[in-house]
Amino acid sequence: MKRQNVIPLSTDEAPPIIVELVYQMKIKDVMTTEVVTAAKHDTLRSVQQLMRARSISGVPIVEGRRLVGIVSVDDVLTALDNGYIDDEIQDHMSRNVIVLEEDMPLSFAIQYYEKYSYGRFPVLGRNRMLSGIITSRDIIVALLIRLDREFEKLERQLGKRPLELHGTLRQQFATRRYDFEHAGRASTEIKKILKERSVDTKTVRRATVAAYELEMNQVLHSLGGTISLQLSAAAITIQADDIGPGINDVDDALQEGYSTATEWIRSLGFGAGMGLPNARRVADEFRIHSSSQGTHAMATIYLQEGHGEGIGTGSAS
């Protein structure tokens, strides 16, 4: 069954603390691990009874822990209308199941809801076996719990003297190809550093978006690289350097919606073609150069008054 607007949350409009949690948390931190399942030789009627007893609207179909399909309440209603409710599940289940992976950032689950509008998604573990299921309610409840913890932490910090910027701070983080478990770590740490130094909330948010998009671009499309932060009294600079294979046409890559992602990457919910455009959008200056040896990108956000905010000017080569 499809639902509309099941998660009233947009990372472009949400409060910064919510955006931070969305980028920081993993799907495995939110999902339900006690999954109600059925076998393909069970009947649709048994699934109907299961849904009624457990108040759920979808049941993954498994062989052992291997996901082979899913049955939704729509499938059950169709079976009732057409008189085959006592048929085996395998004859009518959906086999092209849209799944998430437990090591993905929570932000990708929200993107899935925006793209597909389903009520729940099965979650696979590293062994590609079913490890959980995630619903919009799971996400909202988990965010509320984490928000409560953050507010408690903020209350304890009230009255502390803000830290001031002294000199220039530099920090570097490594990225690895397809390392979804640690994807988002660099941007999370960068945001933490900026907040500790009392950079204003809106600027921190812009820098985090730039860092996250450049970081994910490396995880998805390069052979690995580094994300570097340089913080001075005048500006925040996020620099991304990776090892090949490079970008064939940088101008195309900076266009919204343009993507060279493989079908596998797209099946995981990536490859929307918004990474580099988003990084450029939030930066005051954005530069990128790419060759077969690798890609170098730099997003600069000014801290001094008088500079434009998010004007996205820059150059590509």
Backbone bond lengths (Angstrom), bond angles and torsions (degrees), N, CA, C in turn:
res aa  C-N    CA-C-N  psi(-1)  N-CA   C-N-CA  omega(-1)  CA-C   N-CA-C  phi
1 M - - - 1.458 - - 1.517 109.24 -
2 K 1.321 117.16 131.76 1.452 121.11 178.83 1.520 110.12 -92.44
3 R 1.332 116.00 145.67 1.443 122.33 176.72 1.514 108.41 -128.00
4 Q 1.309 116.59 155.48 1.457 120.89 179.37 1.526 109.71 -107.66
5 N 1.348 115.89 138.12 1.462 121.21 174.80 1.525 112.81 52.24
6 V 1.338 117.00 48.53 1.454 120.02 -177.20 1.519 112.11 -72.40
7 I 1.323 118.14 -21.53 1.468 121.49 176.80 1.525 107.92 -123.55
8 P 1.335 118.67 107.98 1.468 121.46 -178.54 1.518 111.09 -77.53
9 L 1.333 116.83 62.17 1.456 120.56 -174.06 1.512 109.93 -144.42
10 S 1.310 115.85 129.46 1.461 122.57 173.87 1.507 107.80 -127.39
11 T 1.325 116.86 128.92 1.467 120.01 -179.31 1.521 112.00 -68.13
12 D 1.345 117.70 -13.41 1.466 120.48 175.76 1.526 111.58 -83.07
13 E 1.335 117.24 -25.39 1.457 120.92 -174.05 1.526 113.09 -115.55
14 A 1.312 118.29 -16.12 1.463 121.49 -175.84 1.523 111.22 -68.48
15 P 1.340 117.76 154.80 1.464 121.06 175.18 1.522 110.33 -57.06
16 P 1.319 118.46 147.90 1.472 121.91 -177.00 1.515 113.81 -54.50
17 I 1.350 117.34 -37.34 1.464 118.74 -178.48 1.521 111.39 -65.06
18 I 1.347 117.01 -33.66 1.455 121.24 176.85 1.527 110.26 -68.12
19 V 1.334 116.32 -44.64 1.469 121.09 179.40 1.519 110.06 -59.73
20 E 1.331 116.60 -41.78 1.457 120.23 179.20 1.526 111.36 -60.71
21 L 1.323 116.88 -44.49 1.461 120.27 -179.40 1.527 111.08 -65.91
22 V 1.321 116.48 -38.80 1.466 120.84 -179.60 1.521 110.57 -62.31
23 Y 1.344 117.04 -39.67 1.460 120.56 179.32 1.530 111.78 -77.83
24 Q 1.325 116.44 -26.63 1.455 121.11 -174.96 1.529 112.70 -82.52
25 M 1.324 117.22 -39.24 1.466 121.55 -174.61 1.525 111.69 -80.47
26 K 1.317 115.00 150.27 1.456 121.81 175.76 1.530 109.61 -102.56
27 I 1.321 115.56 160.13 1.464 119.83 178.51 1.522 110.93 -59.65
28 K 1.335 117.31 -35.31 1.462 119.92 -179.92 1.519 112.29 -66.79
29 D 1.343 117.51 -18.80 1.458 120.86 177.00 1.520 111.96 -76.75
30 V 1.320 117.20 -14.89 1.464 122.33 -170.86 1.532 112.60 -116.48
31 M 1.319 116.70 -33.89 1.468 120.99 -169.90 1.536 112.62 -64.19
32 T 1.324 114.71 159.46 1.458 122.70 172.81 1.526 107.94 -89.99
33 T 1.318 117.41 125.74 1.468 120.55 -177.24 1.534 112.63 -91.42
34 E 1.321 117.27 -21.12 1.468 120.76 176.97 1.522 108.45 -88.33
35 V 1.326 115.60 88.64 1.459 121.86 -172.00 1.531 110.30 -94.39
36 V 1.315 115.85 132.05 1.462 121.76 173.93 1.523 107.46 -81.92
37 T 1.328 117.32 119.40 1.465 121.75 -176.91 1.523 111.14 -127.28
38 A 1.312 114.69 171.49 1.469 121.87 174.74 1.520 108.14 -140.78
39 A 1.340 115.71 165.02 1.469 121.84 178.43 1.522 109.73 -101.00
40 K 1.321 115.90 155.55 1.467 119.38 -173.79 1.522 113.33 -66.97
41 H 1.338 118.04 -19.51 1.466 120.42 179.27 1.526 112.10 -90.89
42 D 1.335 117.49 -4.06 1.466 120.08 172.49 1.517 108.94 -68.90
43 T 1.328 116.50 165.17 1.461 120.14 179.40 1.525 110.65 -94.19
44 L 1.317 114.61 159.39 1.456 119.50 176.28 1.529 110.88 -63.97
45 R 1.331 116.67 -29.76 1.463 119.49 177.62 1.535 110.93 -64.19
46 S 1.324 116.09 -38.95 1.461 118.75 178.74 1.530 110.91 -65.05
47 V 1.333 116.05 -34.30 1.458 119.56 176.50 1.527 110.16 -69.01
48 Q 1.327 116.45 -39.12 1.461 120.22 176.75 1.534 110.81 -57.90
49 Q 1.317 115.38 -44.77 1.467 120.42 -179.95 1.536 110.72 -66.59
50 L 1.322 115.21 -36.84 1.460 120.40 178.78 1.523 110.98 -65.11
51 M 1.327 116.09 -44.50 1.456 120.47 178.67 1.522 111.52 -61.61
52 R 1.333 116.23 -41.95 1.462 120.13 -179.50 1.526 110.76 -66.06
53 A 1.334 116.34 -42.06 1.464 120.33 -176.67 1.528 111.96 -70.06
54 R 1.344 116.90 -35.04 1.465 120.42 -175.35 1.532 113.49 -102.49
55 S 1.345 115.84 0.40 1.475 121.35 179.66 1.522 111.74 54.65
56 I 1.327 116.38 51.32 1.463 122.24 178.62 1.522 109.13 -125.44
57 S 1.318 116.18 162.38 1.461 120.20 -175.90 1.526 112.94 -118.34
58 G 1.327 117.18 8.52 1.457 120.46 177.77 1.514 111.04 -159.84
59 V 1.333 116.42 143.16 1.466 121.01 -178.01 1.532 109.38 -132.53
60 P 1.325 118.48 119.05 1.462 120.87 173.97 1.529 110.59 -67.48
61 I 1.316 115.31 144.14 1.464 121.08 178.11 1.524 107.64 -108.14
62 V 1.347 115.65 127.58 1.462 119.64 -172.69 1.516 112.04 -130.31
63 E 1.330 113.85 157.43 1.467 123.32 165.86 1.519 105.24 -118.92
64 G 1.312 116.86 105.92 1.449 120.39 -168.83 1.513 107.72 69.96
65 R 1.343 117.11 -116.02 1.458 120.79 172.14 1.531 111.31 -114.28
66 R 1.330 116.28 9.45 1.464 119.71 179.53 1.520 109.76 -86.15
67 L 1.319 115.69 125.51 1.458 121.80 -178.68 1.528 109.62 -75.84
68 V 1.347 116.49 125.75 1.463 120.22 -179.77 1.522 112.35 -119.26
69 G 1.331 117.62 -10.88 1.460 119.97 -179.29 1.510 111.21 177.33
70 I 1.312 115.73 -174.09 1.464 121.25 177.62 1.522 109.03 -152.22
71 V 1.314 116.12 147.56 1.462 122.23 176.52 1.520 107.58 -122.16
72 S 1.330 116.36 128.63 1.459 121.47 179.18 1.521 109.67 -105.10
73 V 1.315 115.64 170.03 1.460 119.75 177.75 1.528 110.28 -63.72
74 D 1.338 117.08 -30.01 1.473 119.73 175.03 1.516 111.28 -61.64
75 D 1.347 116.45 -39.99 1.466 120.35 178.73 1.524 110.57 -62.56
76 V 1.327 116.78 -40.55 1.460 121.56 179.91 1.522 110.64 -66.76
77 L 1.326 117.48 -44.05 1.466 120.97 179.34 1.529 111.24 -63.10
78 T 1.324 116.26 -39.11 1.470 120.01 177.39 1.526 110.98 -64.50
79 A 1.340 115.84 -40.06 1.466 120.56 178.20 1.519 111.16 -63.96
80 L 1.315 117.91 -38.59 1.465 121.45 177.29 1.523 110.72 -66.07
81 D 1.314 116.67 -43.38 1.467 121.04 -178.85 1.515 112.14 -64.92
82 N 1.351 116.19 -34.54 1.469 120.16 -173.99 1.526 113.69 -103.06
83 G 1.334 117.27 3.97 1.458 120.57 171.20 1.510 116.64 78.44
84 Y 1.334 118.43 22.69 1.478 117.64 177.98 1.533 111.06 -120.64
85 I 1.315 116.75 31.82 1.451 121.55 -177.51 1.526 113.03 -63.18
86 D 1.357 117.10 -21.25 1.462 120.07 179.30 1.528 112.89 -94.40
87 D 1.332 117.62 6.68 1.464 121.44 176.01 1.524 110.16 -71.89
88 E 1.349 115.78 161.31 1.453 119.84 175.51 1.534 110.31 -71.00
89 I 1.290 115.38 148.93 1.461 121.47 -177.94 1.520 111.95 -58.96
90 Q 1.333 116.92 -39.97 1.461 120.68 -173.97 1.525 113.49 -58.89
91 D 1.341 116.66 -21.71 1.459 120.08 -178.87 1.522 112.92 -81.24
92 H 1.323 117.74 -13.48 1.463 119.60 -173.36 1.534 114.31 -137.78
93 M 1.321 118.94 -2.26 1.466 120.12 -177.85 1.524 111.04 -71.84
94 S 1.316 116.58 157.73 1.460 122.44 173.85 1.522 108.32 -80.75
95 R 1.319 116.54 122.87 1.463 120.61 -176.99 1.524 112.43 -95.68
96 N 1.318 117.90 -26.08 1.463 121.27 178.27 1.523 108.27 -87.41
97 V 1.329 115.08 82.00 1.454 120.93 -173.26 1.531 110.43 -90.19
98 I 1.313 116.15 132.16 1.460 121.85 175.33 1.514 107.87 -85.92
99 V 1.326 116.95 121.10 1.466 121.23 -173.93 1.518 111.03 -123.91
100 L 1.323 114.94 163.75 1.452 123.56 170.72 1.520 108.27 -116.54
101 E 1.322 117.16 167.12 1.452 121.55 175.96 1.519 109.29 -115.75
102 E 1.326 116.75 142.00 1.462 121.03 -170.64 1.521 113.73 -63.65
103 D 1.325 118.93 -23.85 1.458 121.20 -178.91 1.523 113.28 -89.82
104 M 1.320 117.37 -0.88 1.460 120.23 177.97 1.528 110.67 -70.65
105 P 1.346 117.33 149.31 1.467 119.19 172.58 1.523 110.69 -62.51
106 L 1.320 117.28 150.42 1.459 121.62 -179.47 1.522 111.57 -59.94
107 S 1.324 116.58 -26.81 1.464 120.07 -179.59 1.522 111.91 -57.27
108 F 1.336 116.68 -29.87 1.456 118.74 -179.45 1.520 112.18 -73.63
109 A 1.326 117.59 -30.71 1.465 119.98 174.88 1.522 109.60 -63.53
110 I 1.323 116.70 -41.94 1.463 120.12 179.25 1.524 110.31 -65.71
111 Q 1.321 117.08 -38.20 1.464 120.26 176.29 1.525 110.76 -62.77
112 Y 1.338 117.38 -36.86 1.457 121.11 177.86 1.521 110.70 -62.85
113 Y 1.330 116.38 -41.61 1.462 119.30 179.14 1.517 110.99 -65.14
114 E 1.316 116.86 -38.04 1.457 120.28 177.98 1.528 111.35 -66.98
115 K 1.335 116.06 -33.49 1.464 120.42 -175.94 1.526 112.79 -84.91
116 Y 1.341 116.36 -43.26 1.466 119.74 -172.16 1.529 114.13 -107.77
117 S 1.321 118.29 -25.31 1.476 123.09 177.85 1.524 113.75 60.62
118 Y 1.318 118.11 30.48 1.459 121.10 173.57 1.519 110.32 -83.96
119 G 1.322 116.21 161.92 1.456 120.55 -178.29 1.508 114.12 -82.49
120 R 1.329 117.42 -21.38 1.468 121.29 -177.58 1.523 109.46 -157.38
121 F 1.323 115.77 155.26 1.466 121.41 177.21 1.519 109.59 -134.41
122 P 1.339 118.45 132.48 1.466 120.78 172.37 1.526 109.31 -65.85
123 V 1.332 115.97 149.74 1.467 121.86 -179.44 1.525 108.80 -121.20
124 L 1.335 116.08 131.18 1.457 121.63 179.25 1.516 110.47 -102.49
125 G 1.336 115.63 146.75 1.451 121.67 176.24 1.513 111.37 -89.32
126 R 1.318 116.21 -173.60 1.469 120.26 -178.90 1.520 112.25 -63.77
127 N 1.336 116.72 -27.13 1.464 120.33 179.23 1.517 112.39 -86.03
128 R 1.359 116.25 7.74 1.463 123.88 179.26 1.525 112.37 69.50
129 M 1.325 117.45 12.11 1.454 121.46 176.22 1.534 109.52 -92.97
130 L 1.327 116.20 157.86 1.453 120.76 178.64 1.522 109.81 -64.41
131 S 1.332 116.83 123.99 1.463 120.25 -178.94 1.521 112.54 -119.93
132 G 1.321 117.57 -11.95 1.451 119.33 179.60 1.511 111.58 -179.66
133 I 1.323 114.37 -174.80 1.464 121.21 176.05 1.517 106.93 -144.45
134 I 1.319 116.69 145.27 1.451 120.30 -177.42 1.523 109.98 -126.73
135 T 1.327 115.77 134.06 1.456 122.54 178.00 1.521 109.33 -119.92
136 S 1.325 115.52 167.36 1.461 119.52 177.08 1.522 110.60 -61.96
137 R 1.329 116.79 -34.88 1.462 120.10 178.78 1.538 110.37 -65.04
138 D 1.332 117.63 -39.78 1.466 120.92 177.59 1.523 110.28 -57.23
139 I 1.335 116.36 -43.53 1.455 120.93 -177.41 1.526 110.98 -66.20
140 I 1.318 116.23 -47.23 1.461 120.25 -177.18 1.522 111.18 -64.23
141 V 1.342 117.04 -44.44 1.459 120.54 -179.79 1.525 110.81 -63.57
142 A 1.340 116.98 -44.06 1.461 120.52 -179.35 1.523 111.09 -62.74
143 L 1.334 116.99 -40.81 1.459 120.20 178.96 1.530 111.15 -65.97
144 L 1.318 117.26 -38.96 1.463 120.24 178.61 1.534 110.89 -63.62
145 I 1.334 116.34 -41.28 1.468 120.24 179.33 1.521 110.36 -64.63
146 R 1.334 116.09 -45.15 1.465 119.22 -179.71 1.524 111.45 -67.50
147 L 1.331 116.45 -35.44 1.460 120.32 177.12 1.523 110.89 -61.86
148 D 1.321 115.39 -41.91 1.455 119.59 178.89 1.524 110.69 -60.42
149 R 1.319 116.78 -40.96 1.465 120.81 178.01 1.526 111.10 -64.69
150 E 1.340 115.47 -40.92 1.463 119.33 -179.94 1.526 111.09 -64.86
151 F 1.326 116.56 -40.03 1.460 119.94 178.87 1.526 110.72 -64.67
152 E 1.333 116.36 -38.99 1.460 119.39 177.01 1.533 110.60 -62.51
153 K 1.321 115.46 -39.60 1.468 120.23 178.83 1.530 110.82 -65.71
154 L 1.339 116.16 -41.37 1.456 120.18 178.92 1.524 111.43 -64.12
155 E 1.330 115.91 -38.77 1.460 119.91 178.61 1.529 110.94 -61.33
156 R 1.332 115.86 -38.18 1.473 119.36 179.48 1.522 111.50 -70.07
157 Q 1.322 116.21 -24.86 1.463 120.61 -177.23 1.530 113.43 -89.57
158 L 1.332 116.49 -10.13 1.462 119.81 -179.87 1.530 110.24 -58.59
159 G 1.272 115.68 138.43 1.459 119.58 178.88 1.512 113.26 93.51
160 K 1.358 116.21 -12.76 1.462 118.00 178.41 1.533 110.10 -74.73
161 R 1.303 115.92 143.89 1.458 121.01 -179.40 1.526 110.38 -72.97
162 P 1.349 117.68 129.37 1.471 120.24 179.47 1.521 111.66 -60.13
163 L 1.300 115.28 144.33 1.457 119.94 176.80 1.523 109.69 -79.04
164 E 1.294 117.84 144.95 1.454 122.11 179.79 1.523 109.60 -106.96
165 L 1.335 114.62 155.64 1.458 120.40 177.96 1.521 110.16 -78.76
166 H 1.304 116.16 129.43 1.467 120.83 177.01 1.527 107.61 -130.34
167 G 1.349 116.11 116.22 1.449 118.90 178.89 1.520 111.49 69.15
168 T 1.321 115.54 -148.28 1.458 121.87 -178.42 1.528 109.85 -122.60
169 L 1.308 115.36 130.35 1.465 121.30 178.47 1.523 109.24 -102.83
170 R 1.321 116.14 137.45 1.466 121.14 177.66 1.527 109.46 -129.79
171 Q 1.318 115.41 139.26 1.459 121.29 178.46 1.521 108.62 -147.93
172 Q 1.335 116.39 140.88 1.465 120.54 -177.23 1.524 110.56 -129.67
173 F 1.342 115.59 143.38 1.460 122.19 -179.21 1.529 109.29 -131.01
174 A 1.317 116.23 140.99 1.469 121.12 179.59 1.524 110.46 -92.65
175 T 1.323 115.93 147.76 1.465 121.74 174.11 1.524 108.90 -125.26
176 R 1.334 115.24 155.04 1.465 120.87 178.56 1.527 109.79 -129.95
177 R 1.288 115.53 149.95 1.459 120.93 -178.88 1.538 111.00 -62.23
178 Y 1.325 115.38 130.97 1.475 124.01 176.85 1.532 113.13 58.28
179 D 1.324 117.50 23.16 1.464 120.80 178.41 1.532 109.00 -86.68
180 F 1.341 116.22 75.49 1.456 120.74 -176.43 1.529 111.97 -69.48
181 E 1.320 117.11 -24.15 1.463 119.68 -179.19 1.526 110.94 -62.45
182 H 1.341 116.59 -39.23 1.459 120.18 -177.20 1.527 112.48 -104.93
183 A 1.316 116.71 3.66 1.463 119.91 178.66 1.527 109.64 -61.73
184 G 1.302 116.14 131.01 1.465 120.99 -178.28 1.516 113.49 98.23
185 R 1.340 117.42 -8.73 1.463 120.27 -177.80 1.521 111.36 -65.48
186 A 1.334 116.82 -44.33 1.467 120.13 -178.00 1.528 111.06 -61.66
187 S 1.331 116.86 -47.68 1.465 119.73 -178.84 1.522 111.20 -65.69
188 T 1.319 117.71 -34.93 1.466 120.78 177.74 1.526 110.92 -65.35
189 E 1.335 116.69 -43.79 1.458 120.59 179.50 1.527 111.52 -67.09
190 I 1.332 115.60 -37.78 1.463 119.66 178.48 1.527 110.01 -63.66
191 K 1.311 116.43 -42.74 1.464 119.48 178.43 1.522 111.04 -62.98
192 K 1.320 116.07 -40.07 1.464 120.40 178.85 1.527 111.15 -61.79
193 I 1.329 116.48 -44.19 1.461 121.18 179.68 1.526 110.99 -61.59
194 L 1.323 116.87 -44.24 1.461 120.97 -178.20 1.522 111.63 -66.37
195 K 1.328 116.05 -39.93 1.462 119.13 178.96 1.528 111.15 -66.38
196 E 1.331 116.31 -39.00 1.464 119.94 179.29 1.526 112.08 -62.87
197 R 1.342 115.67 -24.75 1.466 119.97 -179.82 1.521 111.87 -100.93
198 S 1.320 114.61 18.37 1.472 122.17 171.27 1.521 113.78 60.12
199 V 1.327 117.79 31.21 1.458 120.95 171.09 1.527 106.71 -67.65
200 D 1.340 117.37 142.71 1.461 119.70 -174.89 1.529 110.86 -63.28
201 T 1.319 114.73 152.02 1.465 122.08 -170.49 1.522 113.26 -58.39
202 K 1.332 116.86 -44.59 1.465 120.19 -177.46 1.531 111.23 -64.15
203 T 1.314 116.51 -40.05 1.467 120.55 178.97 1.522 110.95 -67.80
204 V 1.322 116.75 -40.75 1.468 120.61 176.89 1.532 110.19 -58.98
205 R 1.299 115.03 -42.33 1.466 119.45 -179.54 1.523 111.64 -61.92
206 R 1.331 116.52 -44.45 1.462 120.72 179.55 1.526 110.95 -62.14
207 A 1.333 115.82 -44.83 1.465 119.87 -179.33 1.526 111.09 -64.48
208 T 1.325 116.71 -37.07 1.467 120.59 -179.97 1.521 110.91 -66.40
209 V 1.322 116.24 -41.81 1.468 119.86 178.00 1.524 110.47 -61.18
210 A 1.338 116.47 -46.05 1.465 120.14 179.74 1.521 110.88 -60.99
211 A 1.339 116.78 -45.51 1.463 121.16 -179.20 1.520 111.02 -63.61
212 Y 1.325 116.79 -43.46 1.468 120.41 -177.84 1.527 111.36 -64.94
213 E 1.316 116.68 -45.52 1.468 119.50 -177.92 1.529 111.37 -65.12
214 L 1.332 117.15 -40.97 1.461 119.91 178.49 1.529 111.00 -68.90
215 E 1.330 116.01 -36.34 1.468 120.37 177.78 1.522 111.01 -64.51
216 M 1.333 117.26 -47.88 1.469 120.75 -178.85 1.526 110.92 -66.46
217 N 1.319 117.50 -32.60 1.462 120.84 177.01 1.527 110.25 -61.05
218 Q 1.352 116.26 -38.68 1.463 119.82 177.49 1.524 111.16 -69.18
219 V 1.323 116.89 -43.80 1.467 121.13 -178.21 1.529 110.62 -61.27
220 L 1.316 116.71 -38.56 1.467 121.03 -174.18 1.523 113.58 -86.30
221 H 1.331 117.23 -35.82 1.467 118.83 -166.94 1.524 115.74 -119.51
222 S 1.330 118.55 -13.17 1.461 119.41 -178.26 1.529 110.74 -107.98
223 L 1.312 115.35 -178.11 1.460 120.93 175.46 1.530 111.14 -94.19
224 G 1.326 116.14 6.66 1.460 121.55 -178.38 1.510 110.37 122.02
225 G 1.331 116.50 161.21 1.451 118.81 -179.42 1.508 112.12 -178.82
226 T 1.325 115.89 -151.49 1.460 121.67 -179.10 1.525 110.32 -136.60
227 I 1.336 115.14 148.61 1.454 123.60 170.52 1.522 106.17 -116.98
228 S 1.323 116.70 125.35 1.460 120.84 -176.43 1.522 111.28 -119.95
229 L 1.318 115.26 141.82 1.457 122.51 175.03 1.519 109.16 -111.05
230 Q 1.315 116.31 132.44 1.461 121.62 170.46 1.524 107.38 -126.46
231 L 1.323 116.37 120.62 1.456 121.99 -176.32 1.520 109.96 -122.18
232 S 1.321 115.25 121.41 1.462 120.98 176.14 1.522 108.55 -126.79
233 A 1.311 117.30 -179.25 1.453 120.27 178.33 1.522 111.54 -68.79
234 A 1.332 117.01 -16.67 1.458 121.00 -175.56 1.521 113.77 -100.42
235 A 1.339 118.29 -31.71 1.463 118.84 -171.10 1.522 112.30 -160.82
236 I 1.321 113.38 161.00 1.457 122.67 169.82 1.524 106.73 -109.36
237 T 1.309 117.09 128.82 1.460 121.14 177.74 1.526 109.05 -121.87
238 I 1.322 115.17 124.08 1.458 122.29 174.53 1.519 107.41 -106.51
239 Q 1.326 116.26 119.50 1.464 120.67 -177.86 1.517 110.07 -117.10
240 A 1.317 116.57 134.39 1.458 122.33 179.82 1.520 109.63 -122.54
241 D 1.325 116.60 123.55 1.467 122.40 178.00 1.517 108.67 -128.94
242 D 1.331 117.15 127.52 1.458 118.95 -179.27 1.523 111.74 -133.06
243 I 1.316 113.86 172.12 1.462 122.55 178.85 1.525 108.67 -102.21
244 G 1.304 118.31 113.95 1.449 125.57 173.48 1.532 116.00 27.80
245 P 1.311 118.12 174.31 1.475 126.84 1.05 1.525 114.00 -83.53
246 G 1.334 117.46 2.38 1.451 120.03 179.01 1.517 112.85 86.94
247 I 1.321 115.20 173.61 1.466 122.83 -179.16 1.518 108.25 -109.24
248 N 1.321 117.33 124.90 1.466 120.83 -176.91 1.522 112.22 -63.19
249 D 1.338 116.57 -44.89 1.460 120.82 -178.35 1.522 108.48 -135.72
250 V 1.320 116.50 101.92 1.464 121.32 -175.98 1.522 111.16 -63.79
251 D 1.340 117.08 -39.39 1.467 119.96 -179.95 1.524 111.39 -60.27
252 D 1.328 117.01 -40.95 1.472 120.54 176.84 1.520 110.42 -65.51
253 A 1.330 116.09 -41.93 1.464 120.35 -177.32 1.514 112.33 -63.49
254 L 1.332 117.37 -23.33 1.459 121.14 -179.94 1.529 112.49 -87.17
255 Q 1.321 116.54 -1.13 1.460 120.22 176.62 1.519 110.34 -87.23
256 E 1.323 116.72 134.00 1.463 120.48 -179.61 1.524 110.95 -61.36
257 G 1.307 115.92 130.70 1.459 121.61 177.67 1.518 114.63 93.33
258 Y 1.334 116.72 -12.50 1.469 119.15 178.80 1.526 109.18 -79.50
259 S 1.325 116.36 130.93 1.465 119.72 -177.79 1.526 110.49 -150.77
260 T 1.323 114.90 143.64 1.466 121.49 174.08 1.530 110.44 -111.19
261 A 1.321 116.78 17.18 1.467 121.54 -177.48 1.525 110.71 -62.43
262 T 1.321 115.78 143.88 1.455 121.27 176.63 1.522 110.36 -72.85
263 E 1.327 115.94 167.34 1.470 120.05 177.92 1.522 110.53 -61.98
264 W 1.342 117.36 -34.33 1.467 119.92 179.58 1.522 110.37 -64.44
265 I 1.338 116.78 -45.21 1.464 120.30 179.10 1.518 110.27 -63.51
266 R 1.336 117.02 -40.93 1.457 120.07 178.40 1.523 111.10 -64.02
267 S 1.327 116.70 -36.30 1.468 120.02 179.92 1.523 111.70 -65.28
268 L 1.344 117.02 -21.85 1.453 121.64 178.68 1.524 112.24 -88.16
269 G 1.338 115.34 -2.32 1.451 119.06 178.28 1.506 114.78 96.42
270 F 1.337 116.91 7.15 1.458 121.24 179.03 1.527 109.21 -100.63
271 G 1.348 114.87 -177.00 1.463 118.94 171.99 1.509 114.74 78.74
272 A 1.350 118.15 29.44 1.467 120.43 179.25 1.523 111.77 -78.86
273 G 1.328 117.26 -9.66 1.449 119.82 178.39 1.523 114.15 77.80
274 M 1.338 117.43 28.46 1.464 121.34 -178.22 1.531 113.08 -115.97
275 G 1.328 117.90 -5.00 1.460 121.12 -173.82 1.519 113.72 -60.78
276 L 1.332 117.59 -63.26 1.459 120.91 -179.21 1.530 112.20 -65.23
277 P 1.348 119.17 -41.65 1.471 118.34 175.73 1.529 113.20 -58.58
278 N 1.323 117.53 -38.72 1.463 120.49 178.12 1.525 111.28 -65.87
279 A 1.326 116.25 -41.94 1.468 119.97 179.25 1.527 110.46 -62.28
280 R 1.312 116.64 -41.41 1.468 119.68 178.90 1.530 111.02 -69.19
281 R 1.330 116.98 -36.91 1.462 121.58 -177.12 1.526 112.66 -61.30
282 V 1.336 116.58 -39.34 1.474 119.21 -175.72 1.520 113.06 -87.15
283 A 1.325 117.93 -7.27 1.467 121.08 -176.38 1.521 111.30 -93.89
284 D 1.337 116.14 151.02 1.456 120.97 171.22 1.529 110.30 -78.73
285 E 1.315 115.92 -34.35 1.462 121.24 172.75 1.521 108.38 -136.00
286 F 1.317 116.46 139.03 1.470 120.60 180.00 1.517 108.67 -138.84
287 R 1.323 115.80 127.43 1.463 121.57 178.79 1.517 109.20 -129.95
288 I 1.332 115.49 143.01 1.454 119.56 178.80 1.529 109.45 -148.38
289 H 1.311 114.45 138.30 1.463 121.54 176.27 1.518 107.68 -137.10
290 S 1.329 117.48 138.12 1.460 120.32 -177.43 1.518 111.72 -142.59
291 S 1.319 114.64 143.90 1.458 122.02 174.77 1.519 107.76 -145.04
292 S 1.298 117.30 -178.50 1.469 120.64 179.50 1.526 111.65 -65.52
293 Q 1.333 116.93 -16.33 1.463 120.97 179.53 1.531 112.44 -83.64
294 G 1.327 116.30 -19.65 1.453 119.39 -179.60 1.515 112.04 151.70
295 T 1.324 115.11 -177.74 1.461 121.41 -176.83 1.531 110.24 -125.52
296 H 1.334 115.62 138.12 1.464 122.59 175.60 1.524 107.22 -120.52
297 A 1.334 116.71 123.20 1.461 121.30 178.25 1.522 109.02 -131.30
298 M 1.341 115.92 147.37 1.456 120.24 -179.12 1.520 109.32 -142.18
299 A 1.335 115.62 123.63 1.465 121.78 176.60 1.527 108.16 -113.44
300 T 1.336 116.51 125.32 1.462 121.81 -178.73 1.520 109.66 -115.64
301 I 1.330 115.91 132.79 1.463 122.47 177.41 1.524 107.12 -125.13
302 Y 1.321 116.84 120.37 1.455 121.09 -175.43 1.519 111.61 -79.94
303 L 1.325 114.77 144.29 1.457 121.66 176.69 1.521 111.72 -101.36
304 Q 1.307 117.42 -18.69 1.461 120.97 -178.73 1.515 110.38 -76.35
305 E 1.332 116.69 152.10 1.449 121.20 177.80 1.524 110.20 -70.92
306 G 1.330 114.24 151.21 1.462 118.31 174.90 1.517 113.84 101.66
307 H 1.350 117.08 -11.08 1.465 119.16 179.04 1.516 108.95 -92.86
308 G 1.325 116.76 153.92 1.460 121.34 177.45 1.509 110.76 -67.47
309 E 1.328 116.15 159.32 1.456 120.29 -178.21 1.520 109.62 -115.89
310 G 1.344 115.87 112.94 1.450 119.15 176.99 1.517 113.92 68.22
311 I 1.331 118.44 32.83 1.461 120.20 -176.14 1.522 111.48 -79.33
312 G 1.331 116.94 -18.86 1.451 120.67 171.93 1.503 115.38 67.34
313 T 1.313 119.33 30.98 1.450 119.46 176.77 1.509 109.26 -79.97
314 G 1.308 117.31 157.07 1.452 118.23 178.91 1.507 111.20 167.03
315 S 1.310 114.12 -171.22 1.456 119.32 -177.27 1.500 109.67 -138.31
316 A 1.316 114.96 156.67 1.457 121.32 177.57 1.509 108.61 -133.49
317 S 1.327 114.81 148.21 1.469 118.15 177.88 1.507 108.54 -150.66
